[in-house]
Amino acid sequence: MSIYYYTIPLAWCRICDPQKTTQGCTSGNKDVDDCIREFQLKPTEYEDVIEWIPFNRLNNIQKVGEEFSAIRIDGIRTVSRAYDDKGNLQSRYAIM
């Protein structure tokens, strides 16, 4: 039995994944929500997708020049993939 590992990254589904990740999420501002959705259509990798982080999930918010810096309470997002014994992708999810 041979096991093959491919280095070709898995593609981000531009049709269904943006809808899944933004479902039920809103900033309360249509322009911001539209901007987030637009940015989610550009990536080709799941790891490159921006995500909405609600204000109440941020800590240590500081103004730096004209921008802001904050620490995410849930930590850094990492992506995990689970494969079966034949190397087929079974699940893909983000760990916060």
Secondary structure, DSSP 8 states (H G I E B T S, - for coil): -------S-----TTTHHHHHHTT---S-HHHHHHHHHHHHS-SSGGG------GGGEEEEEEETTEEEEEETT---EEEEEE-TTS-EEEEEEE-
